[in-house]
Amino acid sequence: MTRRLVFSLGLLSCLLLFSAQVFAIEYGDADAGGQKYQQKGCTSCHGEGGRSSAPTFPILAGQYADYLATALQDYKEGDRKNPIMTGMAGDLSEADIYDIAAYLSHERSALSVLHEK
């Protein structure tokens, strides 16, 4: 009984560690994403750190990484329609998408910044 419990706990620990590594790899490098966000011109519409002040452009800071990555992939593949975003996402690699999504998901939204003051 004790052996079975120890084995099960060990196996569960290994699975948790493995799944955490997969998650970290899947959603990219936030530091690289910040650089790519600047280089690709995303700030011109979505603002510094994804905190757009224009009501026509969504605030991306603090959004879930999987939502952002899916949206960018959908724009790239044409499944989501917006002529500006289709053009912007068209030249992004998979790594670019995951890095930018990681960066934006780690940024604080404008509302959270206001609440801190």
C-alpha positions in Angstrom: 0.0 0.0 0.0 2.7 2.5 1.0 4.8 1.6 -2.1 1.8 2.2 -4.4 1.2 5.6 -2.8 4.8 6.7 -3.1 4.9 5.5 -6.7 1.7 7.4 -7.5 2.9 10.6 -5.9 6.2 10.4 -7.7 4.5 9.8 -11.0 2.1 12.7 -10.4 5.0 15.0 -9.5 6.8 14.1 -12.8 3.6 14.8 -14.8 3.2 18.2 -13.1 6.7 19.1 -13.8 6.5 18.0 -17.4 3.2 19.9 -18.0 4.7 23.1 -16.5 7.6 22.9 -19.0 5.3 22.4 -21.9 3.3 25.4 -20.9 6.4 27.6 -20.6 7.6 26.5 -24.0 4.3 26.9 -25.7 3.7 30.5 -24.7 7.1 31.9 -25.5 9.6 34.4 -24.1 8.1 37.6 -22.7 11.4 39.5 -22.9 11.8 38.6 -26.6 8.1 39.4 -27.1 8.5 42.9 -25.8 11.2 43.6 -28.3 9.2 42.0 -31.1 6.1 44.0 -30.1 8.2 47.2 -30.5 9.9 46.2 -33.7 6.7 45.0 -35.5 5.0 48.4 -34.9 2.3 47.1 -32.5 2.7 50.2 -30.3 1.4 52.5 -33.0 -2.2 51.2 -32.5 -2.1 49.2 -29.2 0.2 51.5 -27.2 3.2 50.9 -25.0 2.8 47.6 -23.3 -0.5 47.0 -24.9 -2.2 49.8 -23.1 -4.1 51.6 -25.9 -5.6 54.9 -25.1 -7.7 55.0 -28.3 -11.2 53.4 -28.0 -10.9 52.0 -31.5 -7.9 49.7 -30.6 -8.3 47.1 -27.9 -6.2 47.0 -24.7 -4.1 43.9 -24.9 -2.1 44.2 -21.6 -3.1 41.5 -19.1 -5.0 39.4 -21.5 -4.6 35.6 -21.4 -1.6 34.4 -23.5 -3.6 31.6 -25.1 -6.4 34.1 -26.1 -3.8 36.4 -27.7 -1.9 33.6 -29.4 -5.1 32.2 -30.9 -6.3 35.7 -32.1 -3.0 36.3 -33.8 -3.0 32.9 -35.4 -6.6 33.5 -36.6 -5.6 36.8 -38.1 -2.6 35.3 -39.8 -4.7 32.4 -41.3 -7.6 34.6 -42.3 -10.1 33.0 -39.9 -10.5 36.3 -38.1 -11.2 39.3 -40.3 -9.5 42.7 -40.0 -7.5 44.1 -42.8 -5.0 45.9 -40.6 -4.4 42.9 -38.3 -4.3 40.4 -41.2 -1.4 42.4 -42.6 0.3 42.8 -39.3 0.0 39.1 -38.3 0.8 37.8 -41.8 4.6 37.9 -41.3 4.7 36.7 -37.7 6.3 33.3 -37.1 4.8 30.9 -34.6 7.6 31.9 -32.2 6.8 35.6 -32.7 3.2 34.9 -31.9 3.9 33.0 -28.7 6.6 35.6 -27.6 4.3 38.6 -28.1 1.4 36.8 -26.4 3.7 36.0 -23.4 4.8 39.6 -23.2 1.3 41.1 -23.4 -0.1 38.7 -20.9 2.6 39.7 -18.3 1.9 43.4 -18.8 -0.4 45.2 -16.4 -3.5 46.8 -17.8 -4.1 50.5 -17.5 -6.9 49.8 -15.0 -4.6 47.8 -12.7 -2.1 50.7 -12.8 -4.8 53.2 -11.8 -6.0 51.0 -8.9 -2.4 51.0 -7.5 -2.4 54.8 -7.2 
